Amino acid sequence: MEKIVHVRPLDDAIGHEESHDCMCGPTGQGVHNSATSRMVGVIFHHHALRPCHEWEASQA
């Protein structure tokens, strides 16, 4: 089962959806099990439009 995590800025100029279709165009990075080389999840890192100090990681 793949886990999906979104890392989103909380104090940005816009609100960020917990979705890979967010308007900021988040990039996804696969997370692999080193023992089996199987992908076990994806981390989507959202892009802040201005420098942000508060970030949140949430599992979808």
C-alpha positions in Angstrom: 0.0 0.0 0.0 1.4 3.4 -1.0 1.4 6.2 1.5 1.0 9.8 0.2 2.3 12.8 2.2 1.9 16.4 1.3 4.3 19.1 2.7 2.5 22.4 2.5 3.2 26.0 3.6 0.7 27.3 6.1 1.4 31.0 5.9 1.7 31.5 2.1 -0.2 34.0 0.0 -2.5 31.3 -1.2 -4.1 28.3 0.4 -2.7 24.9 -0.8 -4.9 22.0 -1.5 -3.9 18.6 -0.2 -3.7 17.4 -3.8 -1.1 16.8 -6.5 -3.3 19.2 -8.7 -2.7 22.1 -6.3 -2.2 25.4 -8.2 1.4 25.7 -7.0 2.4 22.6 -9.0 3.8 20.4 -6.3 6.6 17.9 -7.2 6.3 14.3 -6.2 9.3 12.2 -5.0 9.0 8.5 -4.6 10.0 6.8 -1.4 11.5 3.3 -1.9 12.2 0.4 0.5 15.9 -0.1 0.2 15.7 -3.8 0.9 13.2 -4.6 -1.9 13.5 -1.5 -4.1 9.7 -1.3 -4.1 8.1 2.1 -4.0 6.2 2.5 -0.7 5.0 6.1 -1.0 5.2 9.5 -2.5 6.0 12.9 -0.9 4.5 15.9 -2.6 6.4 19.1 -1.8 4.3 22.2 -2.4 6.0 25.3 -3.7 5.6 28.5 -1.6 4.8 31.7 -3.5 6.6 33.8 -0.8 9.0 32.7 2.0 7.1 30.8 4.6 8.0 30.0 8.2 5.2 27.5 8.9 4.9 24.2 7.1 2.7 21.1 7.6 3.1 17.5 6.6 -0.1 15.6 6.2 -0.9 12.1 5.1 -3.6 11.7 2.5 
